[in-house]
């Protein structure tokens, strides 16, 4: 299996298969279209009501950062008939979901050295449990997949030191589309510092430029009291928050929401309360970490050191920047996928064969859980299917009859906005 080779045609077929699977997950979105929250009420509204330059400079102060990709997809959507505007955003966002997979399959990397490893990594980033319906094909969360594109660029092999303009352009878009990719700036600096290649220097300068812009906007929003804030009560409820972190960042990426719900609710494990169950799991992970001397392994493997460091940088940004606490949902996507990539990396390179087999089983369990939850049967289906939702074309018909009409969008019924037709 480790010698599996994919020809170019097979790689294209694999990507096409993932596109088909995407339609299976949410046929309504790709046939009817929908705006999700800020996609419509902020970015499309701004693009529709302003000229190109005014909209291009738009950022949502309550978020505190500039989101270029949300701006540009909204702008492109205004150049199509109004009925089809949400479809433009949906298909553009799907491309950004597939982009990390394209990079994995077609680029040489220090992370994934053969096609078997590339296939598993692609499946993790596409279908594993952290990839929740909440972030599926909407431009405001495309920054998550742009982060993984930037993350993969960090580990590209560049022995010839040639300057790849497409790579630079992608880093620029990613850095200007949210704070996540900017988290990688110090790691790109270390790569340049140790390898002393101009290609790495340009990558670092681009992300540093983006970081300065994003931090300036965050500072502006903060001093003007515009940012979303979350109320943290860690002192009053320490057990609740510890168990929530363990659940969202470590357990759910492996077991999935449905399996954990089944264990907790359906089996009625009264002898082991939920909080104790999660804490015991966390202590077992810690024991496992110490028992098999992971500290020494981390000291020896520079690539693993960098992934580990990135994980904690992301964790810190999510902890400080989320507008709900404890962070969950879309805020757990990047940490959850990074956690799985760490496990996958260990399943390939860790010194003890039995531990590699164990981690391979963990990855398999996560993928199976992700396949099961890819099109959920629970309440989360509302992020993918129309369940008494506002139909965009019907909403536009109503708006054309009365320009003062409030257009309903997802998540419904609480999200609505007005368009100025002047």
N, C-alpha and C positions, 0 to 999 in steps of 0.2 A: 504493500500500500504506500509506503514512504517513497517508492520510486515512480509513483503515478505521474505521468506527463500529460499536460494538456496542450494540444495544438491550438493555433490561433482560432480556427473555426470553432473548436470546442469551447474556448473561452467566451466567444461571442454567443454561442448557444446557451451557455450558463447564464450570461447576463440577460438574454432574452427570456429564459425560464424564470428568472427572478422578477422580470417585468410582469409576466403572466401571473405569478404568485401574488404580486402587488395588487393586480386587479381582483384576484380572489379575496384579498383581505378587505377591500373597500370598493366594490363595484359602483356604488352610488356616487362616490366622490369623483371617480374618473369618467362617469357618464353624465352626471348632472352638475357636478361642481358645487363647492361650498367655500365660503370664507370662514376661517376660524378666528374668532375674537379680534385681536389687534390687526390681523390680516385685512379685515374689512373696515372696522371702526376707526382705525388710525391710518394705516399705510395706503389702502386703496382710496379712502376718503381724501387723503392729502394729494395723491397722484391725480385724482379726478378733478379736484377743485383748484389746483395750482399748476403753474407752468413747470416745464421740466427742471429748470435750475432750482426753483424754489422747493420743489419736492425732493430733488436730489440731496439737498442740504437738511432735509427734515430729520429730526430724531425725537423719540418719545421721552420727554423729560422724566416721567415717572419711572421709566426703566433705567435712565441714566446713561445709556450708551447708544452709539450710532449703529444702525442695522442696514448696511448697504444692500444686502441681498433681498431683504424685505422691500426696500425702496425700489430697487430695480425691477423686481418681479411685478410689483404693483404698477409701476410705470408702463411696463410692456403690456400688461393686461388692459390698460386704458386704450390701447391702439387696436383692440379687437372689439367686435360688437359687445355691448354691455351684458347681454345674456351669457356670453362665454367667458367673461373676465375671470371668474373663479377657477375655471378649467386651466387657464394659463398658469395661474399660481400653483395649482395642484401638480401639473405635469412638470413645471420647472422645479418644484420641490422634490418630486420623485427623482429627477436627474441628480439632485444633490445627495439624495439617499444612496443612489447607486455609485456616486463618484468615488467614495473610499474603496468600494469593491473593485472598481475599474483600476484604481491605483494599485491595489493589492495584486491583482491578476497580471497586470502588464508591466510592473516595475520591479527591478531587483532591490531587495531589502535585506538589512541585517536582521530583521525580525523573522521573516518567513523565507526559508531557503529552498523549498521545493514546492511543487504544485499541490501536493497533498496538504501541506501546512497552509498554503494560500486559500484553498477551498474551505478549510475549517475556519480560518480567520474571517473569511467573507461571510460564512453562515452565521458566525457569532455576531458580527456587526449588522446583519440584516434581520435575523429571526430570533436571536436569543431573548430571554425574558426581559432584560432592561428596556428593549425597544418598544415602549408602551404606545398604545393607540393615541394617547394625548399629543405625541410629537409627530404623528404620521402625516406626511405630505401637507405641511403648512409652512409658509415662509418664515414665520417668526421663530420657529424651532429648527430651521435649516442650519442655523449656526452650530448646532450639535454635530451635524454630519460634516460641516466644514472644519470643525475642530479635529475630527478624526482624519480628514484629508491632510491637515497641517501636521498632525501627529505622525502620519505615515511618511510625509515628506522628510521629517526629521531623521528617519532611519533609511532613507534612500542611499544606495551605494552611488558614490560620485567620484570614483577613482580618477577619472580623466579631468576632473575639475572644470568641466565645461559649464557655461552659464545657461540654464534652461529657463527661457523667458516665460513659458507656460507655467512652470512651477512657481516662479516669482509672482506672476499675475494671480495665481490661485491663493498664494499666501496673503497677498494684498487684500483680495476679496474677503478671505476668511478673517483676517485681522480687523477689517472695517465692518464686519457683520456681527460683532459681539465681543465680549471680553474673553470667551473661552480660549480661542486660538492665541490670544495675547499672553495667556498663562505660560505658553511654551517659550516665550522670549528668552529667559535665562538659560534654558536648555540649548537653544540654538546658539547662544553666545558660547557656552561651554564646548559645543561641537566645533565652532570656529577656533576657539582658543587652543584646543588640543590638536586639531588637524591642520590648522593654518592654511585653509583653502579659501580662495576668493568667493567661490560659490556659496560657502557657508556664511561668509561675511555679509554678502548681499541679502541672504535670507534673514540674518539677524537684524540688519538695518531696517528691512521692510517691516518686520514685526515690532521693532522698537518704535518706529514711526507710528504704527497703528496703536500701539500701547499708549503712547503719549497722547494721542487724540482721544482715545477712549477714557483714559484716566482724567483728562481735562474736562470732558463732558460729565463724568461721574461727579467730579469735584464741584462743577457748576451746579448740577442738580442737587447735590447735597447741601451746599451753602444756601440754596434757595428753597430748601425744604420741599423738594418736588419728588423725591424718591419714594417708591413703595417701601414700607418698613414692616418687619415682622416682630411680633411681641414675643420675646424669649423669657420663659419662666423656668429655666433649667434648675434653679435653686429649689423652687417649690415642687417640681416633679422630676427629680433626677432619674428615677427608675424608668419612667415613661419615655423620656428622651433617649436614654441609653438603649432601651429595647427597640425604639423606633429606628435609630441609626443602624443597629444590628440587622433589623428586618429589611430596611430599604436598601442598604449598601452591601450587605453580605449574604443574607439568606435568600431574598427574593431573586437576585440574579442567578442563583443556582437552582432553587426549587420552583420558582414561579409563584405568583399570587394564588392561583387556584389550588395547587397542592398544599400550600401552607394553610389556606382557608379550610380545606378538607380535613387536615390533621387537627386544626384548632377547633373547628365548629362541628363538623360531621361526626368525628370519632369521639368527641366529648372527653378529652383527656383531662379529667378533673383532678387526677393525682399530680399533675404537673401544670400549674398555671402558665398562661401565655408568657408573662414577663419572665418567669423563671426559665421557661423553655428557651427563650431567646438568649438570656444571659448565659445559660449553660452552654449553648452553642458557641457564643463568643469566647467563653473560657476554654472550650475544647480547641477552637482555632488557635488561641494563644498558646495552649499547651503543645499543640502540634508544631507551631512555629518554633518554640524553644527546643522541643525534644529532638527535632531533626536538624538543628543547628543552621537555621536559615540565615542567621546573622553572618556566618562565615561565607555562605554562598553569595550573599549580597555583596560582601567585600571583594569577592573575586570577579564578579560579572559586571562589567561597566554598563552594558546595555540594560541589564536588569536594574541596576542602581538608578539609571535615568528614568525608567518606567515607574519604579517605586516612588521616586521624587516627584514625578509628574502627578501621580495619583494623589499624593498628599497636598500638592499645590491646588489641584482641582477641588479636593475635599475642603480645603480652607476657603476658597473662593465661593463655593456652593454654600458653605456654612454661614459665611458673612453676607452673601448677596441674595439669597433666596427670599421671596416675599411670602413664604409660609414656613413655619417652624414646628416640628423638625422638618427639614427638606425631604421631599418625596416627589413622586410623579416625574415631571420633566427634569427636575433637578437631580434625580438619581440615575438618569440615563447614562451620562458620561462616566461617573464613578462606577456604576454597575458594569458597564462594558469594559472599562479599564481593569476592574477586578477580574473579570473573566479572561481578558487578554494576559494578565499576570499569571493566572492559573494555567492557561494554555502554554505560555512560554515555559513555565516550570515543567509541564508535561512533556516538553520537547528536550529541555536541556538540563534538568536537575540530575545530580550525580547518582542518586539511589534509584534503581530501576523500579522497585516496588512503589515508590512515591510517584514516579512518572505515570505508572499505570493507574494509581489512585486518582491523580489529577485528570487523566484522560477520561476516567469514568465520570468525574464531576462535570467536565465539559459536555460529555454526552448527555448527562442528565439535564443540564441547562438547555441544550439544543432541543431535546425532546419536549421539555416544558414549554419552550418558546414556540415550537410547532403547534402544540396543543392550544396555546393562548394567542396564536397569531391572529386568529379571527375569534374573539372571545364570545362566549354565550352569556356573560354576566352584564351588569349595568354599563360596563365600559364599551359595549357595542355602540353606544350613542355617539362615540367619537368617530365611528366609521360608517354607520348606517343612519338613514333618516327615520327616526322614530318620532312621529308627530312634529317633524322639524319644519322650519320655514323653507319652502322651495324657492330658490333664488330667482328663477324666471317669473314665478308668480309674484314675488316681492317687487321685481322691477316693473311688471305690468301695473301693479298698484301704485308704485312711485311715479310712473309716467302719467297716470291719471291725476295724481295729486302729489306735487313735488314736496309737499310738507309731510308726506307719509314717512313713518319711521320703519326702516328696513330691518327685518329680523335676520340674524345670522347665528352661527354656532358659537359656543355652546348655548343652546336655546333652553328656556325662553328669556334668559336674563340679558343676552347681548343684542343690542340694537343700535342703529346709527342713522343719521340723516345725511342726505347728499344735497349740496347746493348746486343747482343747475345753471347758475348765472355765469 
